[in-house]
Amino acid sequence: MRKSNRVRWTMVVAGNVLAVCMLGFFRTTTAAPPSSGEPFANSVEQRAEIIKQLQEMNSQLKEQNSLIRGALKALVGDKN
């Protein structure tokens, strides 16, 4: 009886030591560190950026159209 109690207590202590060791390996890590800014994008800034890009595209399209018109006028003028 005494030997079986000793084996049981040894197993309990070994289990506890194992659990403590496993918990010692556990730590919280940051898989994705929190961003320093706002949690969501600023919609006002996004809207302003989109408007700026659309205005740039509009001016580039106007320039492209004027170049195409000039090239067409030059081609049509050369044929006459």
N, C-alpha and C positions, 0 to 999 in steps of 0.2 A: 504494500500500500504506500509505503513511504517513497519507494522508487518511482511509482507511477505519478505521485504528486509532484515529485521533483521534475519529471519529464514534462508534465503539464505546465508547471510554472516556467520551466526553461522555454517551452514553446510560446507561452504567452509573452514572456520578456523578449524573446527573439522577434516575435511578431510586432511588438511595440517598437522595438529598435528599428526594424525594417520600415515601419510606417513613418517614424520620425525622420529616418534617412530620406525616404521618398518625398516627404513634405519639405525637407531641406532643399531638394532640387527644384521644387515648385517656386516660381516667382512670376510676378506679373510683368509681362513684356508689352511693348508697344509695337504691334504689327504695323500699324499706320499711325505715326505720331500725329497728334492733333494739330490742325493748321493754326497758324498764329492769327489769321484773319477771321472774317465772319464765317459762320457755318454755311451760308448760302451765298451765291453770287449776287452782287448788287445789281438789281434790275435796271436802275436808273443809269448806271454807268454802261451797262450792256446796251441799252437802248441808244445812248449817245454815241457809242462806238459803231453800232450798226448804221445809224443815220450818217455818221461821218464817212463810213465806207461806201454807202449807197451814193452819197454826193460825189465822192471820188470816181466811182464807176460811171455815174452820169456824165461827169465832165470828160472822162476818157472816151465814152461812147460818142459824145458830141464831136470830140477831136477826130475820132476814127471816121465818123460820118463825113466830116468836112474833107478829110484826106481822100476818101473814096469819091466824093463828088468832084473834087479837083482832078483826080485821076481820070474819072469818066469824062469830064469836060475836055481834058487834054486828048483823050482817045477819040472822042467824037469830033473834036475840032481838027484833029490830024486827018480824019477820013474825008472831010469836006474840002 
